[in-house]
Amino acid sequence: MEHVSAFAEAVDRLRRERPHVRAFVDPFLGLLLAREPLVAVLRGVDAPRPAPRPDPVRLAQGACLEARDEFPLHGCDLERAFEVLQPALAAGFRDVRGDLAVIARTAQVREGFVEQAARDCLRDRDKGLARAANGIGVDARVLVFWITELLAPLAMARGRRLSGAVAEIPWNRGYCPVCGSWPGFVRREASGGGVMACSFCAATWRFSRRECPFCEAPGPSAQVYAVPGFDSERVVVCRRCNHYLAELADDALADYPPEAAGLALAPLELLARQHGHRPAAMDWRQMPWA
């Protein structure tokens, strides 16, 4: 409970110091307060389960430890996440409350619905998710958001368990060494490198190359988005692949929990999406219907 209280205080301070982020932080607050204790429980549940052993040769060749499309799904974990997070989702995201209610009812009465949606999401099966959404009359973007939020605590619990296995292994690639997902944001260092945070499992890794992590294009970006007066928080777009990556300067929001710091970047990421730039997949901070 002490961690939850500290997080709530950090979010309240963020809202005061950066009024422009309130519309993005407020919907997520209840969700995040419910999620952190859930991650701790899920990590304990995951502890006795099998875990992959790091293979230095395969890691050196760029193979991650446990690819996202091979994520070990357990129905009981999804059920626990649904029970804990569904009330927070319904209370926080009122713009799509109707669709969330329909999805929740379907999850309760249709056996296998949640697990199938989770597998489709993990494997980027957009057509499967679109069919499922059309079948129950909801916006596919809301269904993707909903299942992403249920999967996030499972992924974070797994990421906290597995990240230590690759901590001492050299890794300088744009994707996560634990699950192979793209970064959600990076804390940029003065040298030009930075520490990436995975958009899926929240593991972190150092990336020192002066290239786009998505396509390895060198050189300057095509576009930079920042709020005047808060230039240490920005979104940078690759001129070749059109992916964007949110960035924090080394000292920006350094005393905030990573989840709160990441939410401070959400308005800029929305602006980038509205201009046609591409986000990382499976990032819980994105409201795709906005």
N, C-alpha and C positions, 0 to 999 in steps of 0.2 A: 504493500500500500504506500510505502514511502516513495517508491519510484513513481507511482501513478500521481501522487500529489506534486512531486517535483516537476513532472512532465506538464501537468495542468498549469502550474505557475509559469513555466517556460513559455507555454502557448499564450497565456494571458499577457506576458511581457512582449511577446512578438506582435500581438495584436495592437498593443499600445505604441510600440516603436515603429511599426510599419502598417499604418491603417489600410494601405492598398491591398494587403493580403487577407483581410478579414473574411471576405466573401469566399475565399478558398480554404481558409483554416477552419472556420466555424462548422461547416458540414462534417469535417473529418474528426472533430474533437472527441465526440462520444465514441466513435469507432476506434480511435487510437487508445483511448483510456480503457476500453474493453479488450483491446487486442493484446496489449503487453502482458497481462497476467495469463492470457490464453497461450501465448508463445512459450512462456515458462512451463506451463503444464504440458504442452505438446513436446517440448524438448525432453521432458522427463519420460513421456510415453515412448518417444523415439529411441531413447538411450539403449534399450536392450535389442533393438532391431539390427539386422545386418547393415554394415556400412562398407562402401568400396574402399579398398586399400590403394593408396597412391602409387602409381607406377611412374617413377622418374623419367623413364624413356618416353612413355606416351605423353606425359605432361610436357616434356621438352619438345615434342613434336606438335604441341598445341591442342592435345586432347584434354578436355576438362575432366574433373573427377567423376561427376555424375550428371549427364546431360539432362536438360529440363524435360525433354520428351520421354525420358526414362524415369522420371520422378516417381518414387514409390508411393502410390496412392492407397490410403486406407479409408474405407467407408466410415469407420467410427470417428476418425479425425475430422472428416468433412461434416459429419453430423454434429460434432462438438462445436466446430467453427460456426455452423449455421445457427445453433441454439444461442451462442454467445453474441454473435455479430448481427443477426437479422434485426433485432430491435433497434440497435444503434444505426443501422443502415436506413431503416424506415424513418427514424426520428431525424436523422441528419440530412438526408437527400430528398427534400420534400418536392422538388421539381419533378421527380420521377417516382414518387411514392406509389402511384397507381400501378405502374409496371412492376415495381419491386414487390407489391402485394400479390400480383398475379404469379410472379415467379416463385414466391415463397409458398403459395398454396399448391402450385404444381410440384414443388420439391417435397411437400408433405404427403401428397397422394400418389405421385407417380414414382414407382420404384425404379431406381437406377438413373433418374433424371440428373441429379446433381453430379454423380460420378461421370456420366457420359459428357456432360457439359465441361467438367474439369479436364477430362482427357482431350476433348476437342480444343480447349483453350491452351493446354500445355503443348499440343502438337500443331498449333496455328491452323487448325481446320476451320477456317472462317465460314465455309459453306455449310458445314454441319451446325455451327452455332446459329447461322442465319436461318436454317430450316427449323431448328428448335424454337427460335424466337417467333418466327412466322406462325408456327403451329399453335402457339398459345397467345398470339396477338400482342406481342410486346416489341419494343424497339431492340434490335440486335445489339446495339451499342450498350444498352442498359444491362442486357444479359451478360455481355462480356465483362462489364464493370463489376457486376454482382459476383460472378464466379472468380474473378481476379481477387476481389476482396476476401473471399472465403479461402482461396489458396494462399494468400500472402502470409498468414501466420504459420501455416504448415511449412512453407518454403523457408521462412525466417528461422523456425526451430531447427530445420534440417541444416540450413546454412551455418548456424551457430555451432552445430555439432561438427560439421565437416570442415569448416574453414581452417581449423588448427592443423589439419592434415596436410594442407598445402602452403602453410604460412612460411615455411623455410625453403620452399622450392622456387627458383627463379621463374618469374612470369612477367612478361612485358607485352601482353596482347590486349586488344581492345575489349574482349569479352571475358566474362567471369571465369576464373579457374575452377570454381566449385561446380557451377551448373551450366556454363556456356552462354548465359543470357547477356544482353547488352547492358551497359551502365545506365543508371537512372540520372546520376549527376556526378560531378567530379569536384574535389577540393583542389584547386590549382595552386601550385607552388611557384615561387618567384623564378625558379629555373626553367619553367615551362612545362614540367611534368606535373603529376598530381596523383591523388589517391581516388580511385574510382569506387563508387558504391553500386552494387548490382541492383538492377531494377526488379529482380525476382526474389532472390534469397537474402539480399542485403549484405552479403559478404563484401569485403573491401580488398583492393589490390593496388599496387603501384604501377603506374603507366608513365614512363619517362620519355616516350617517343613524341616528337613534334609532328604528329600526323593525326588524321581523323581516326578515331578508334573503330568506326564502322567500315570504312573502305580504304583506309591507309593513304588517303590523298594528302600530299604535302602542301605546305604553303598557307596563305591567309584564308580566313573564312569568307563566305559570301555575304553574311549578314550577322550583325550582333544586336541583340535586344537587351535593353537595360532601363531601369527606372531612374530618371535624373535624381542625383543625390545618393543613389545606392549602386554605384558603378561596380562595386565589388561582387555584386550578385547579377549574373547575366546569363543569356542563352546565346550560344554560338552555333551557326549553321554551316555545314560543310558545303563548299562550292561545287563539289562533284556529285555526291550521293544525295544531297538535300536532307540528310538527317540532322537533327539538332541535338545539342548536349548542353544541359544546364551546368553552370559553373559557379563555384564560390571561391573567392580569393582565400588564401591560406588563413587569414585572420577574421574572415567574415563569419559572423554567427558561430564563432568557435566554441562558445560556452553553451550552445543549445544542443538538445538531443538531435541526432541525425534526421529523425522523422520530421521534427519541427523545422529544422533548417531546410530540408527538402521542400516542405510546403511553401516556404517563403519564395521559392522559385516558380511556383505554379502559375501565377498570373503571366509571367513572361513566356512560359511554355504554351499557355493558351494562345497568346498573341502569335507565337511562331506557328502553331497549328492553323490558326485562322489565315495565315499567309501561305499556307500550302506546304509547310515543312513537315518532315516526318519524325515522329517520336519513337522511342524504344518500345518494344512490345512488353506486355505484362507489368507495366508500372502502375502500382496501386494509387499513385498520386493524381492520375489523370481522370477527369470526368469527360469522357469522349463525346457526350451529347452537347457539351457547352460550346 
